[in-house]
Amino acid sequence: MSRFYIEDDSRSHSSNSNESSDDELPYPAPLPRSAFLAPDFTPSSYLSTLHNRHQTLEDLRAELRARSQLLSRELLDLVNANYQDFLGLGRSLKGGDERVEEVRVGLLGFRKEVEGLRDLVAEREIEVQRLVGERRRIGSMVAVGRRLVEFEGRLKGLEEGLVIETTGKERVVNGDGEEEDVSDSEESDEEDEDEDEGALGVPIAKLRRNVLQYRVVQELEKGLGEHPFVAAQMPRMMKVRNTLLLDLSTALQQAKAAGSAGADRVMKVMKIYADMDESAEVVKVLKSLKT
């Protein structure tokens, strides 16, 4: 076997200066067994750690072959020493195929049950989604119904406030050109006497309140879209609009006729026209008054 050089620099320097003492150099220490037992052991990484091991490649191969032979002998000795135990292990495994088959059949049955449960869960999921969609649809219909009820209620209240014929009451025009309810003429007269503006016709507050209610009904109508019930109420909406415009026109004519005393009332009536988004109508009324 070839000689090797130890790692110590002083010894290496001494070996260079005294080559005649090569025969007295020691052999390298055997490779430790623990190095081969590392969980992450790989031959390439282990060999890379031997770069400082002064040993020829042939000597290293010889040592590894010797180590392999030693391990083979140890394994053989282990098998011989536990031969009876190995035979007992073989006998204990006899009939294992039947047990494996039983386990396999059990696993197949379990998988079938799991697949059945999975299909059942998928069906329930579809059913839940359908019911949730149905609930949302019904909720949407209920919301639309509530808006329809509100629309009808507000429209009816507006008609009653304007005393339109559809409510079963009759509107007539008095001597001043103002419309009034025949059945409630006495009560209306009493209310007008309490108003400061009673001499000029319908109070501004009442006109403004009616127009505000009309705008609310319009917003409800837009929110409901092209609903059949809303479409059927369009004649009523048109009659309410015309009645409001008639009341505003009458109030504007009376305010203009009052001269300077009604100037402030004229501006208020024109503001109500603007709130009703009927500015074009007030222009027409003013033009008709000038002519």
Secondary structure, DSSP 8 states (H G I E B T S, - for coil): ------S-HHHHHHHHH-GGGGGGS-------GGGGG-TT--HHHHHHTTTT----HHHHHHHHHHHHHHHHHHHHHHHHHTHHHHHHHHHHTTTHHHHHHHHHHHHHHHHHHHHHHHHHHHHHHHHHHHHHHHHHHHHHHHHHHHHHHHHHHHHHHHHHHHT-GGGT--EEE-TTS-EEESTTHHHHHHHHHHSTTGGGSS-HHHHHHHHHHHHHHHHHHHHH-S-HHHHHTHHHHHHHHHHHHHHHHHHHHHHHHTGGGGHHHHHHHHHHHHHTT-HHHHHHHHHHHH-
